[in-house]
Amino acid sequence: MPEQHFEVSAIRHRLLGRQVQLQLAEDFVLRLSPAEATSLSFALVAVRTGTSPEREIYMSPIASDDGFVGTVLESGMSIAMPKGSLELDWENVGKLAEKLAQAI
């Protein structure tokens, strides 16, 4: 089983309340509202299963300075980061979608 290169956790923002934190690298963390985490999870599942013809997923979370930009590839997804990209195979795209849904 390939290694996961991300962490998902439930956190609490002092003003926005419950949030889902997605850490893609030591210096790249996104904080998503529950609705944003749900939308991202659904979008990841849709491109993974081929239900959606989209070739890119973009989200600018309200509680983050950075955005999520994922490009769909034949073998999975490439997620843009300030320094390079994170390449996830389809198995790990599915795990990311599942962890986002679980953290809501």
C-alpha positions in Angstrom: 0.0 0.0 0.0 1.5 3.4 -1.0 2.4 5.9 1.7 0.0 8.7 2.4 1.5 12.1 2.1 -1.1 14.2 3.9 -2.8 14.5 7.3 -6.4 15.4 8.0 -7.7 16.5 11.4 -10.6 18.2 13.0 -9.8 21.5 14.7 -11.6 24.5 16.1 -11.1 28.0 14.8 -11.8 30.7 17.4 -14.2 32.6 15.2 -15.3 30.2 12.5 -15.9 27.2 14.8 -15.4 23.7 13.7 -12.8 23.3 10.8 -11.0 20.5 9.0 -7.3 20.9 8.7 -5.6 19.4 5.7 -1.8 19.3 5.9 -0.2 18.5 2.6 3.4 19.3 3.6 5.2 20.7 6.7 4.7 24.2 5.4 1.4 23.8 3.5 -1.8 23.6 5.6 -5.3 24.4 4.5 -8.2 25.0 6.9 -11.6 24.0 5.5 -15.1 24.7 6.8 -17.2 21.5 7.1 -19.0 22.5 3.9 -15.8 23.0 2.0 -14.4 19.7 3.3 -17.6 18.0 2.1 -17.4 19.6 -1.3 -13.8 18.7 -1.7 -14.4 15.1 -0.6 -17.3 14.7 -3.1 -15.2 16.3 -5.9 -12.3 13.9 -5.2 -14.6 10.9 -5.3 -16.2 12.2 -8.5 -13.0 12.5 -10.5 -11.6 9.3 -9.0 -14.6 7.3 -10.1 -14.9 9.0 -13.5 -18.3 10.4 -12.6 -17.0 13.9 -13.2 -15.2 14.9 -16.4 -13.4 17.8 -14.6 -9.7 17.9 -15.1 -9.0 20.3 -12.2 -10.3 20.9 -8.7 -9.9 24.4 -7.3 -10.9 25.7 -3.9 -10.0 28.8 -2.0 -10.9 28.0 1.6 -12.3 30.9 3.7 -9.9 30.3 6.6 -6.7 29.8 4.6 -4.4 32.1 2.7 -3.6 29.4 0.1 -5.9 27.4 -2.2 -6.3 23.8 -3.2 -5.4 23.2 -6.8 -5.6 19.6 -7.9 -4.9 18.5 -11.5 -6.4 15.2 -12.6 -3.9 12.8 -14.2 -4.3 9.3 -15.7 -2.7 7.8 -12.6 -4.2 10.1 -9.9 -3.9 13.7 -9.0 -1.2 16.3 -8.7 -1.8 18.9 -6.0 0.0 22.2 -6.4 1.9 23.5 -3.4 4.1 26.6 -3.0 7.2 24.4 -3.5 6.4 21.8 -6.1 3.5 19.4 -6.0 2.2 16.4 -4.2 1.4 13.4 -6.5 -1.3 11.1 -5.2 -2.3 7.8 -6.9 -6.0 7.0 -7.2 -5.9 4.9 -4.0 -4.6 7.8 -2.0 -7.0 10.3 -3.6 -9.7 8.0 -2.3 -8.1 7.9 1.1 -7.9 11.7 1.2 -11.6 11.9 0.3 -12.5 9.5 3.0 -10.4 11.2 5.7 -12.0 14.6 4.8 -15.5 13.1 5.1 -14.6 11.5 8.4 -13.2 14.7 9.9 -16.4 16.7 9.3 
